[in-house]
C-alpha cells in the first residue's frame, strides 16, 4: 500500500536558479506559506527538521539525495521501514525554463494506521510549487 501526493510546475527560470531557492533552508518561510522554519543545513546526508504550520509536530528528515540542479530527496519515518515518507524534488531543463516536479510517497507496514492521520497535502503542495515558482522567477 502506498499513499502519494505530487505537483508539477513550469518555471521561467533556469534549473540553477530554482535549485538555489530549494537548497536555501534559511528562506523557506519567506516563500512557502506552510513552513514556519527549517532547522539544519540542506546537504547530502544532513538531517533537517521541518516545522510546518500544518502540524504542531516537527518532522526530522534526512537528505538522502542531493544532485545539484537536478534531484533532491528528503526521507523520514520510523525505524525498520514501519513507516516511511520520501519527498523528491526533480528539476529538468525544459522550454527555456525548468520543469519542477515534487512527489511524496508514504509507505510501510504502519501506513494503514498512520495514513489516516496525514491530512490531505494537495493544497500545501500547490502552494509550495506556486511559492517556489514566484521566488525563482523573481530572482530574489
SEPA-509528 format. One record per atom (N, C-alpha, C): residue in one letter; x, y, z; residue number from 1. Coordinates in pm, 1 decimal. Atoms other than C-alpha are relative to their C-alpha. Example, Ala and Ser with C-alpha at 12.3 -4.5 7.8 and 13.67 -1.06 7.14 Angstrom:
BEGIN
<site A, <89.0, -119.0, 0.0>, 1>;
<site A, <1230.0, -450.0, 780.0>, 1>;
<site A, <90.0, 120.0, 0.0>, 1>;
<site S, <-82.0, -119.0, -6.0>, 2>;
<site S, <1367.0, -106.0, 714.0>, 2>;
<site S, <-77.0, 109.0, 73.0>, 2>;
END
This chain:
BEGIN
<site X, <84.5, -118.9, 0.0>, 1>;
<site X, <0.0, 0.0, 0.0>, 1>;
<site X, <88.4, 124.4, 0.0>, 1>;
<site X, <-70.6, -127.1, 8.3>, 2>;
<site X, <124.4, 344.5, -92.2>, 2>;
<site X, <-100.6, 113.8, 5.9>, 2>;
<site X, <79.0, -122.9, 0.8>, 3>;
<site X, <-7.6, 694.7, -41.8>, 3>;
<site X, <93.5, 104.9, -58.2>, 3>;
<site X, <-91.2, -98.2, 58.4>, 4>;
<site X, <129.2, 975.7, -255.0>, 4>;
<site X, <-70.3, 128.1, -40.0>, 4>;
<site X, <42.9, -131.9, 44.6>, 5>;
<site X, <96.8, 1341.2, -346.3>, 5>;
<site X, <104.8, 49.6, -97.8>, 5>;
<site X, <-97.5, -58.0, 90.7>, 6>;
<site X, <256.4, 1528.3, -632.5>, 6>;
<site X, <-53.0, 130.0, -58.8>, 6>;
<site X, <32.8, -127.1, 64.1>, 7>;
<site X, <265.2, 1864.7, -806.8>, 7>;
<site X, <106.6, 26.3, -105.4>, 7>;
<site X, <-93.1, -36.4, 106.9>, 8>;
<site X, <423.8, 1995.6, -1126.6>, 8>;
<site X, <-21.0, 146.5, -34.9>, 8>;
<site X, <7.0, -138.0, 47.5>, 9>;
<site X, <506.2, 2346.0, -1248.3>, 9>;
<site X, <106.0, 20.8, -106.2>, 9>;
<site X, <-100.3, -50.1, 93.7>, 10>;
<site X, <680.9, 2500.9, -1544.8>, 10>;
<site X, <43.4, 134.6, 57.2>, 10>;
<site X, <-54.2, -120.8, -62.6>, 11>;
<site X, <907.1, 2771.5, -1401.4>, 11>;
<site X, <89.7, 71.8, -100.9>, 11>;
<site X, <-77.4, -80.1, 95.7>, 12>;
<site X, <1050.2, 3052.1, -1615.2>, 12>;
<site X, <130.0, 46.9, 64.9>, 12>;
<site X, <-132.4, -25.9, -58.1>, 13>;
<site X, <1395.3, 3027.0, -1455.9>, 13>;
<site X, <82.1, -125.9, -23.7>, 13>;
<site X, <-88.6, 114.2, 24.9>, 14>;
<site X, <1695.8, 2801.1, -1502.8>, 14>;
<site X, <-5.6, -99.6, 116.7>, 14>;
<site X, <-8.2, 95.8, -110.3>, 15>;
<site X, <1733.4, 2479.3, -1301.5>, 15>;
<site X, <93.7, 49.0, 111.0>, 15>;
<site X, <-93.5, -52.5, -100.0>, 16>;
<site X, <2028.0, 2650.7, -1126.3>, 16>;
<site X, <-68.0, 102.7, 90.6>, 16>;
<site X, <71.0, -101.7, -77.9>, 17>;
<site X, <1805.1, 2940.3, -1016.9>, 17>;
<site X, <-103.3, -64.4, 91.9>, 17>;
<site X, <100.9, 69.6, -81.4>, 18>;
<site X, <1530.0, 2706.0, -894.3>, 18>;
<site X, <70.4, -76.4, 112.2>, 18>;
<site X, <-76.5, 75.2, -99.3>, 19>;
<site X, <1787.2, 2487.9, -715.4>, 19>;
<site X, <48.9, 91.7, 112.7>, 19>;
<site X, <-48.6, -95.1, -100.5>, 20>;
<site X, <1930.0, 2792.9, -538.6>, 20>;
<site X, <-108.9, 30.5, 103.0>, 20>;
<site X, <111.2, -24.0, -92.5>, 21>;
<site X, <1585.5, 2855.6, -387.5>, 21>;
<site X, <-26.0, -125.2, 84.2>, 21>;
<site X, <27.9, 126.0, -70.9>, 22>;
<site X, <1525.0, 2488.2, -296.3>, 22>;
<site X, <106.8, -35.8, 103.1>, 22>;
<site X, <-110.8, 41.6, -86.3>, 23>;
<site X, <1866.7, 2443.5, -135.3>, 23>;
<site X, <31.6, 101.1, 110.4>, 23>;
<site X, <-23.9, -103.1, -102.1>, 24>;
<site X, <1848.5, 2758.3, 83.5>, 24>;
<site X, <-102.6, -13.6, 112.4>, 24>;
<site X, <91.9, 28.5, -110.4>, 25>;
<site X, <1690.7, 2634.7, 405.3>, 25>;
<site X, <-38.9, 124.4, 79.1>, 25>;
<site X, <27.0, -118.8, -81.8>, 26>;
<site X, <1706.3, 2980.2, 566.5>, 26>;
<site X, <-115.1, 85.3, -53.3>, 26>;
<site X, <100.1, -87.1, 61.9>, 27>;
<site X, <1448.8, 3129.3, 326.3>, 27>;
<site X, <-136.1, -65.5, -24.3>, 27>;
<site X, <126.2, 69.4, 30.2>, 28>;
<site X, <1170.9, 2867.1, 305.8>, 28>;
<site X, <-122.0, 74.4, 53.9>, 28>;
<site X, <115.9, -67.3, -60.7>, 29>;
<site X, <940.9, 3059.7, 541.9>, 29>;
<site X, <-40.1, 125.5, -76.6>, 29>;
<site X, <31.2, -120.5, 77.7>, 30>;
<site X, <960.8, 3358.7, 305.9>, 30>;
<site X, <-87.0, -29.7, -121.2>, 30>;
<site X, <75.3, 28.2, 123.4>, 31>;
<site X, <807.1, 3178.9, 7.2>, 31>;
<site X, <-95.8, -117.6, 9.9>, 31>;
<site X, <94.1, 111.6, -18.3>, 32>;
<site X, <632.4, 2863.0, 136.7>, 32>;
<site X, <-93.8, 35.4, 114.4>, 32>;
<site X, <91.5, -45.4, -105.0>, 33>;
<site X, <319.3, 2971.8, 327.7>, 33>;
<site X, <-28.7, -103.3, 108.8>, 33>;
<site X, <27.2, 103.5, -100.1>, 34>;
<site X, <304.5, 2640.1, 516.2>, 34>;
<site X, <119.2, -31.7, 89.5>, 34>;
<site X, <-120.3, 27.6, -77.9>, 35>;
<site X, <656.6, 2645.5, 661.0>, 35>;
<site X, <24.6, 110.8, 102.0>, 35>;
<site X, <-41.9, -96.4, -101.7>, 36>;
<site X, <745.6, 2812.1, 989.3>, 36>;
<site X, <150.9, 20.2, -11.4>, 36>;
<site X, <-143.1, -6.6, 23.3>, 37>;
<site X, <1114.9, 2728.0, 950.4>, 37>;
<site X, <57.6, -140.1, -17.1>, 37>;
<site X, <-76.1, 124.4, 11.4>, 38>;
<site X, <1371.0, 2460.9, 870.9>, 38>;
<site X, <124.1, 15.0, 86.3>, 38>;
<site X, <-122.2, 1.9, -79.3>, 39>;
<site X, <1644.9, 2375.7, 1121.2>, 39>;
<site X, <98.4, -94.4, -66.3>, 39>;
<site X, <-102.0, 84.5, 59.3>, 40>;
<site X, <1971.0, 2236.5, 989.8>, 40>;
<site X, <44.0, 54.8, -133.7>, 40>;
<site X, <-55.5, -40.1, 128.1>, 41>;
<site X, <2155.4, 2255.1, 660.8>, 41>;
<site X, <-39.3, -102.3, -105.8>, 41>;
<site X, <36.0, 89.8, 108.7>, 42>;
<site X, <2027.2, 2111.0, 334.9>, 42>;
<site X, <127.0, -40.8, -74.1>, 42>;
<site X, <-116.4, 55.7, 67.0>, 43>;
<site X, <2304.6, 1885.9, 203.3>, 43>;
<site X, <-4.4, -150.8, 12.9>, 43>;
<site X, <3.4, 146.2, -0.3>, 44>;
<site X, <2362.3, 1518.3, 127.6>, 44>;
<site X, <40.8, -55.4, 135.7>, 44>;
<site X, <-28.0, 65.1, -127.5>, 45>;
<site X, <2346.0, 1309.6, 444.5>, 45>;
<site X, <-37.8, 81.9, 121.8>, 45>;
<site X, <37.3, -87.8, -111.3>, 46>;
<site X, <2231.7, 1603.2, 658.0>, 46>;
<site X, <-142.9, -28.1, 44.4>, 46>;
<site X, <136.1, 8.7, -51.7>, 47>;
<site X, <1926.4, 1591.9, 881.3>, 47>;
<site X, <-50.5, 141.6, 22.2>, 47>;
<site X, <65.2, -128.2, -22.5>, 48>;
<site X, <1692.9, 1888.6, 873.0>, 48>;
<site X, <-131.7, -26.9, 72.1>, 48>;
<site X, <128.1, 12.0, -69.2>, 49>;
<site X, <1388.2, 1947.2, 1089.6>, 49>;
<site X, <-95.2, 102.3, -58.1>, 49>;
<site X, <99.4, -84.1, 65.1>, 50>;
<site X, <1081.5, 2084.6, 916.7>, 50>;
<site X, <-107.8, 35.5, 101.9>, 50>;
<site X, <105.7, -49.8, -88.0>, 51>;
<site X, <846.9, 2299.4, 1126.0>, 51>;
<site X, <-107.7, 58.1, -90.6>, 51>;
<site X, <106.5, -39.7, 90.9>, 52>;
<site X, <517.6, 2331.5, 941.2>, 52>;
<site X, <-119.2, 56.3, 77.0>, 52>;
<site X, <121.2, -55.9, -59.4>, 53>;
<site X, <201.9, 2528.9, 1011.4>, 53>;
<site X, <-114.9, -101.4, -3.4>, 53>;
<site X, <104.7, 101.2, 13.2>, 54>;
<site X, <2.1, 2214.7, 923.0>, 54>;
<site X, <-5.9, -94.8, 119.4>, 54>;
<site X, <-6.5, 91.6, -113.6>, 55>;
<site X, <106.6, 2030.5, 1241.3>, 55>;
<site X, <82.4, 63.1, 111.1>, 55>;
<site X, <-79.5, -49.3, -112.5>, 56>;
<site X, <234.8, 2110.8, 1589.0>, 56>;
<site X, <127.8, -82.8, 14.8>, 56>;
<site X, <-115.4, 90.1, -6.0>, 57>;
<site X, <485.5, 1827.2, 1539.8>, 57>;
<site X, <106.3, 44.0, -100.3>, 57>;
<site X, <-111.4, -26.6, 91.5>, 58>;
<site X, <828.9, 1891.1, 1388.5>, 58>;
<site X, <37.4, -131.7, -68.2>, 58>;
<site X, <-31.3, 120.1, 77.8>, 59>;
<site X, <943.8, 1647.8, 1118.7>, 59>;
<site X, <148.3, -3.6, -36.6>, 59>;
<site X, <-139.5, 14.8, 41.0>, 60>;
<site X, <1309.1, 1540.6, 1105.9>, 60>;
<site X, <8.4, -86.5, -125.1>, 60>;
<site X, <-19.5, 76.0, 123.9>, 61>;
<site X, <1412.4, 1424.6, 759.3>, 61>;
<site X, <148.3, 3.7, -36.4>, 61>;
<site X, <-138.5, 7.6, 44.6>, 62>;
<site X, <1742.9, 1315.7, 612.2>, 62>;
<site X, <4.9, 28.1, -149.5>, 62>;
<site X, <-18.9, -27.4, 142.0>, 63>;
<site X, <1865.5, 1448.9, 279.2>, 63>;
<site X, <73.1, -122.0, -58.1>, 63>;
<site X, <-52.8, 127.6, 48.4>, 64>;
<site X, <1916.7, 1116.6, 100.8>, 64>;
<site X, <45.4, 5.2, -145.8>, 64>;
<site X, <-50.3, -20.1, 136.4>, 65>;
<site X, <1981.7, 1252.2, -248.0>, 65>;
<site X, <14.2, 149.2, -21.5>, 65>;
<site X, <-29.3, -142.0, 17.6>, 66>;
<site X, <2135.4, 1581.1, -349.3>, 66>;
<site X, <85.3, 15.5, -125.3>, 66>;
<site X, <-66.8, -14.8, 128.7>, 67>;
<site X, <2223.3, 1603.0, -718.6>, 67>;
<site X, <-25.7, 142.7, -46.8>, 67>;
<site X, <16.5, -143.7, 24.6>, 68>;
<site X, <2277.9, 1976.3, -768.8>, 68>;
<site X, <-69.4, 29.3, -133.0>, 68>;
<site X, <75.5, -49.1, 115.3>, 69>;
<site X, <2036.6, 2144.5, -1011.0>, 69>;
<site X, <-86.3, -106.4, -66.8>, 69>;
<site X, <71.2, 110.8, 62.6>, 70>;
<site X, <1857.8, 1813.2, -1072.2>, 70>;
<site X, <-98.9, -69.8, 92.5>, 70>;
<site X, <87.1, 79.7, -87.6>, 71>;
<site X, <1722.1, 1594.9, -788.6>, 71>;
<site X, <42.6, 14.5, 145.7>, 71>;
<site X, <-22.7, 2.1, -143.6>, 72>;
<site X, <1687.9, 1626.2, -412.7>, 72>;
<site X, <-108.1, -88.0, 61.9>, 72>;
<site X, <95.3, 87.7, -66.5>, 73>;
<site X, <1523.3, 1375.6, -180.6>, 73>;
<site X, <14.1, 15.4, 150.9>, 73>;
<site X, <4.6, -3.5, -145.7>, 74>;
<site X, <1418.1, 1401.7, 183.2>, 74>;
<site X, <-72.5, -126.2, 45.2>, 74>;
<site X, <59.3, 123.8, -48.1>, 75>;
<site X, <1344.8, 1078.2, 371.9>, 75>;
<site X, <-18.5, 7.5, 151.3>, 75>;
<site X, <29.6, 2.5, -142.9>, 76>;
<site X, <1177.5, 1046.1, 710.7>, 76>;
<site X, <-87.3, -118.4, 32.0>, 76>;
<site X, <88.6, 108.7, -38.8>, 77>;
<site X, <978.1, 797.5, 910.8>, 77>;
<site X, <45.2, -70.8, 125.0>, 77>;
<site X, <-25.8, 80.8, -118.2>, 78>;
<site X, <1017.3, 518.2, 1160.0>, 78>;
<site X, <103.8, -107.5, -31.9>, 78>;
<site X, <-98.8, 106.3, 21.4>, 79>;
<site X, <1286.3, 253.7, 1211.6>, 79>;
<site X, <-61.7, -124.1, -65.1>, 79>;
<site X, <36.6, 128.1, 61.5>, 80>;
<site X, <1272.2, -76.2, 1023.0>, 80>;
<site X, <-101.1, 13.0, -113.4>, 80>;
<site X, <93.0, -19.9, 110.8>, 81>;
<site X, <1062.9, 77.4, 746.9>, 81>;
<site X, <-146.3, -14.4, 38.9>, 81>;
<site X, <139.7, 12.0, -44.1>, 82>;
<site X, <747.0, 60.0, 959.5>, 82>;
<site X, <-87.3, 108.9, -61.7>, 82>;
<site X, <67.3, -110.3, 69.0>, 83>;
<site X, <650.4, 397.0, 815.0>, 83>;
<site X, <109.6, 86.4, -60.7>, 83>;
<site X, <-102.8, -75.3, 69.9>, 84>;
<site X, <843.3, 597.4, 559.7>, 84>;
<site X, <-64.9, 101.0, -93.4>, 84>;
<site X, <41.7, -102.4, 94.6>, 85>;
<site X, <794.5, 919.2, 368.2>, 85>;
<site X, <121.3, 45.6, -78.5>, 85>;
<site X, <-109.7, -45.8, 85.4>, 86>;
<site X, <1014.6, 1014.6, 73.9>, 86>;
<site X, <-53.6, 111.3, -89.4>, 86>;
<site X, <38.1, -113.6, 83.7>, 87>;
<site X, <979.7, 1359.5, -82.5>, 87>;
<site X, <112.7, 24.1, -98.8>, 87>;
<site X, <-99.2, -20.8, 105.8>, 88>;
<site X, <1157.5, 1401.5, -416.2>, 88>;
<site X, <-34.3, 126.2, -77.7>, 88>;
<site X, <9.6, -121.3, 80.5>, 89>;
<site X, <1214.4, 1731.4, -592.5>, 89>;
<site X, <82.0, -25.6, -126.7>, 89>;
<site X, <-69.7, 24.3, 125.7>, 90>;
<site X, <1305.2, 1696.7, -962.2>, 90>;
<site X, <-6.3, 125.9, -86.3>, 90>;
<site X, <-10.9, -116.1, 87.3>, 91>;
<site X, <1425.0, 1979.5, -1187.6>, 91>;
<site X, <53.4, -45.7, -135.4>, 91>;
<site X, <-42.2, 36.8, 134.2>, 92>;
<site X, <1450.0, 1933.5, -1563.7>, 92>;
<site X, <-5.7, 123.8, -88.9>, 92>;
<site X, <0.4, -112.3, 94.2>, 93>;
<site X, <1554.0, 2199.5, -1816.0>, 93>;
<site X, <-100.6, -30.9, -110.6>, 93>;
<site X, <104.2, 23.6, 100.0>, 94>;
<site X, <1256.7, 2239.2, -2049.4>, 94>;
<site X, <-58.0, 133.6, -45.2>, 94>;
<site X, <62.5, -119.1, 58.8>, 95>;
<site X, <1120.4, 2507.0, -2284.9>, 95>;
<site X, <63.7, 130.5, 48.1>, 95>;
<site X, <-69.3, -121.0, -42.0>, 96>;
<site X, <1384.2, 2759.9, -2180.3>, 96>;
<site X, <-12.0, 30.3, 148.1>, 96>;
<site X, <15.1, -18.1, -144.5>, 97>;
<site X, <1299.7, 2717.8, -1812.6>, 97>;
<site X, <20.9, -132.8, 70.0>, 97>;
<site X, <-14.6, 121.2, -80.2>, 98>;
<site X, <1255.3, 2439.5, -1560.2>, 98>;
<site X, <-134.8, -66.8, 22.4>, 98>;
<site X, <115.5, 78.9, -40.6>, 99>;
<site X, <1000.1, 2165.3, -1522.3>, 99>;
<site X, <29.7, -46.8, 141.9>, 99>;
<site X, <-15.4, 36.4, -140.6>, 100>;
<site X, <959.3, 2120.2, -1146.4>, 100>;
<site X, <-105.6, -103.6, 35.5>, 100>;
<site X, <92.2, 102.7, -49.9>, 101>;
<site X, <804.7, 1804.5, -1000.3>, 101>;
<site X, <36.3, -28.6, 144.6>, 101>;
<site X, <-18.4, 41.5, -139.1>, 102>;
<site X, <760.3, 1736.6, -629.7>, 102>;
<site X, <-98.0, -113.8, 26.4>, 102>;
<site X, <83.5, 116.3, -28.6>, 103>;
<site X, <631.4, 1396.0, -524.9>, 103>;
<site X, <39.4, -53.9, 137.3>, 103>;
<site X, <-26.0, 64.3, -128.6>, 104>;
<site X, <597.2, 1245.4, -177.9>, 104>;
<site X, <-75.9, -131.3, 4.0>, 104>;
<site X, <58.0, 134.0, -7.7>, 105>;
<site X, <535.8, 874.8, -130.3>, 105>;
<site X, <14.1, -49.1, 143.5>, 105>;
<site X, <2.2, 58.6, -133.8>, 106>;
<site X, <436.3, 725.2, 204.2>, 106>;
<site X, <-19.6, -149.8, -14.9>, 106>;
<site X, <9.5, 145.6, 7.1>, 107>;
<site X, <480.5, 353.0, 263.5>, 107>;
<site X, <32.3, -59.3, 136.8>, 107>;
<site X, <-36.4, 71.3, -121.9>, 108>;
<site X, <536.9, 90.5, 532.3>, 108>;
<site X, <-116.2, -75.8, 61.6>, 108>;
<site X, <100.6, 84.5, -65.1>, 109>;
<site X, <354.3, -161.8, 747.2>, 109>;
<site X, <-103.3, 80.4, 78.8>, 109>;
<site X, <91.8, -79.4, -81.3>, 110>;
<site X, <201.7, 111.5, 964.6>, 110>;
<site X, <-75.5, 106.6, -78.8>, 110>;
<site X, <68.6, -100.2, 81.8>, 111>;
<site X, <77.7, 320.3, 671.7>, 111>;
<site X, <-152.0, -4.1, 16.7>, 111>;
<site X, <145.4, -1.6, -16.1>, 112>;
<site X, <-283.5, 199.1, 707.6>, 112>;
<site X, <-44.8, 73.4, 126.3>, 112>;
<site X, <32.2, -68.3, -125.8>, 113>;
<site X, <-280.5, 334.5, 1065.1>, 113>;
<site X, <38.7, 147.0, -5.6>, 113>;
<site X, <-52.9, -136.6, -0.1>, 114>;
<site X, <-63.2, 644.1, 1025.8>, 114>;
<site X, <-60.0, 81.5, -114.1>, 114>;
<site X, <55.9, -69.3, 115.6>, 115>;
<site X, <-205.6, 731.1, 683.8>, 115>;
<site X, <-129.2, 73.1, 31.1>, 115>;
<site X, <127.0, -64.8, -37.7>, 116>;
<site X, <-539.2, 815.5, 846.2>, 116>;
<site X, <22.1, 132.4, 71.8>, 116>;
<site X, <-28.5, -123.1, -73.3>, 117>;
<site X, <-369.0, 1089.6, 1048.1>, 117>;
<site X, <67.1, 106.0, -87.1>, 117>;
<site X, <-64.8, -94.5, 90.4>, 118>;
<site X, <-199.0, 1253.9, 748.3>, 118>;
<site X, <-107.8, 81.1, -70.8>, 118>;
<site X, <100.9, -81.2, 68.7>, 119>;
<site X, <-400.6, 1549.4, 623.2>, 119>;
<site X, <20.2, -5.8, -150.9>, 119>;
<site X, <-11.3, -9.3, 145.3>, 120>;
<site X, <-469.3, 1594.2, 252.3>, 120>;
<site X, <103.9, 108.7, -30.7>, 120>;
<site X, <-110.4, -92.6, 26.2>, 121>;
<site X, <-146.8, 1756.9, 133.3>, 121>;
<site X, <-9.2, 68.4, -136.5>, 121>;
<site X, <12.2, -54.8, 136.0>, 122>;
<site X, <-273.8, 1853.2, -213.2>, 122>;
<site X, <13.6, 151.9, -2.8>, 122>;
<site X, <-3.6, -146.1, 0.9>, 123>;
<site X, <-331.3, 2220.8, -132.3>, 123>;
<site X, <137.4, 52.0, 41.3>, 123>;
<site X, <-132.1, -47.0, -42.7>, 124>;
<site X, <0.2, 2258.8, 52.7>, 124>;
<site X, <105.0, -24.6, -108.2>, 124>;
<site X, <-92.1, 25.5, 111.0>, 125>;
<site X, <182.7, 2101.1, -244.2>, 125>;
<site X, <-16.4, 107.7, -107.1>, 125>;
<site X, <26.1, -106.1, 97.5>, 126>;
<site X, <15.0, 2350.9, -479.6>, 126>;
<site X, <61.3, 131.9, 46.8>, 126>;
<site X, <-53.4, -124.4, -55.0>, 127>;
<site X, <110.9, 2639.3, -250.4>, 127>;
<site X, <152.9, 0.1, -2.1>, 127>;
<site X, <-145.6, 11.8, 4.5>, 128>;
<site X, <471.1, 2512.7, -227.7>, 128>;
<site X, <49.6, 29.8, -141.6>, 128>;
<site X, <-42.1, -17.6, 139.2>, 129>;
<site X, <502.0, 2494.3, -607.3>, 129>;
<site X, <-20.5, 143.9, -46.4>, 129>;
<site X, <25.8, -139.1, 37.8>, 130>;
<site X, <342.9, 2837.5, -653.6>, 130>;
<site X, <102.1, 93.6, 64.0>, 130>;
<site X, <-98.0, -83.3, -70.1>, 131>;
<site X, <574.0, 2990.3, -392.2>, 131>;
<site X, <139.2, -14.3, -58.7>, 131>;
<site X, <-130.6, 25.3, 61.2>, 132>;
<site X, <882.7, 2826.8, -542.5>, 132>;
<site X, <9.6, 68.9, -135.9>, 132>;
<site X, <4.4, -62.1, 132.9>, 133>;
<site X, <783.6, 2943.5, -892.1>, 133>;
<site X, <13.6, 152.3, 11.0>, 133>;
<site X, <-4.2, -145.2, -16.1>, 134>;
<site X, <723.5, 3300.7, -777.7>, 134>;
<site X, <138.5, 46.5, 46.6>, 134>;
<site X, <-131.8, -40.3, -52.8>, 135>;
<site X, <1052.3, 3315.1, -582.9>, 135>;
<site X, <108.0, -16.4, -106.6>, 135>;
<site X, <-103.5, 25.6, 101.5>, 136>;
<site X, <1264.9, 3159.8, -859.8>, 136>;
<site X, <-13.1, 97.9, -117.1>, 136>;
<site X, <20.7, -89.4, 113.5>, 137>;
<site X, <1108.4, 3377.1, -1131.2>, 137>;
<site X, <29.5, 147.0, 36.0>, 137>;
<site X, <-28.9, -138.5, -42.0>, 138>;
<site X, <1156.7, 3695.8, -924.7>, 138>;
<site X, <149.8, 26.1, 9.2>, 138>;
<site X, <-144.6, -15.8, -8.7>, 139>;
<site X, <1529.1, 3628.4, -899.4>, 139>;
<site X, <49.9, 42.7, 136.9>, 139>;
<site X, <-45.9, -42.8, -133.1>, 140>;
<site X, <1536.5, 3709.1, -527.0>, 140>;
<site X, <36.1, -116.4, 89.6>, 140>;
END
